[in-house]
Amino acid sequence: MVSIKDVAKTAGVSPQTVSNYINNPGIVKPNTREIVARAIESLGYIPNASARRLRMRRSNTIAIGIAPVNYSRVYDRLLHALVTEADAHGIRVILYKIDSKRDEIRQFASLTAGSDVDAFVLTDTTHDDPRIGWLNEHQQTFVLFGRPWGVPDMYDVRIPWVDVDGRSGVSNMVRYLILHGRKNIGFIGWPDFSGTGMDRYLGWKETMLEARMVPESELNDLHIATEDTLNDGRRACVSLLARRPDIDAIVCVSDTIATGAVMALPSGSNVVVTGFDNTMSSQSLGFSTIDQPLQACAKEIVRIIQEELGTIVAEEGDNDGKHMLLAPSIVIR
């Protein structure tokens, strides 16, 4: 069986350097890391993960909650990306069930009491999210997927997050529609208590005003808010078109609502509908949408966790590596 001493001999370094590379690579010089990595690969050495966790008093595990079905349209893709990225760094991902924010805090208490996890990934962030305060109070490492809506300082270093810039994504979609001749562009969004929904709404509103497509006094005629279900999307589309029959495009806050809107359009309608999330619905029905860069999000989440735990060192010149707003892309169909 290959040992650390064998790796050290092949790499021409000390066994302690190999141990540092495995347990705390941030303190090893980059060129030395490359030499040790090549030696490990050539010898087929597999570190003893259990012994490593005992030495470092860490579980080498991150946890993320599973909510009820349809809780998040992108959850499965995010989870796959997160597990893939974590696995590349030798980190395990465990799942726990959640039915509410308070239920999730109960899970935090249980998992941290047994030292079962090193960090948590939180999804579905909301205004005044109680999970953030609990984790900070109990000095637990975490990263949000989504911004901490409603906090006094969104860039508080105690609240690391990774999010997708929905405002810019919707703005780019509206610009695309304008450039392709659409003049009366409506928007179906979520109720205004949703931080994510408001962010996407502002992308539509600001772009419409900047392009002088509509006076601000008429914006409300082109906008309607509804819950995130197919039937609500259908009803919202019918109401919006009854209010403004001249609408020639509808930007929707989600693919779910867009699906309902497409189904509500009369046969032969020339109204263009767009969504957000690039789900199977948008692919099946053929409407344009906005795609979230979930692989990049997962990579940043894992990086921040590693930096928070001290297993890697932040890159020099990284002034705010704890808050990452990533650009989505529009998918035209």
Buried (B, 14 or more C-beta within 10 A) or exposed (E): EBEBEBBBBBBEBEBEBBBBBBBBBEEBEEEBBEBBBEBBEEBEBEBEEEEBBEEBEBBBBBBBBEBEEEEBBBBEBBBEBBBBBBEEBEBBBEEBEBEEBEEBBBBBEEBBEEEEBBBBBBBBBBEEBEBBEBBEEEEBBBBBBBBBBBBEEBEBEEBBBBBBBBBBBBBBBBBBBBEEEBEBBBBBBBEEEBBBBBBBBBBBBBBBEEEEBBEEEEBEBBBBBBEBBBEBBBBBBBBBBEBBEEBBBBBBBBBBBBBBBBBBBEEEEEBBBBBBBBBEBBEEBEBBBBBBBBBBBBBBBBBBBBBBBEBBEBEEEEEEBBBBBBEBEBBEE
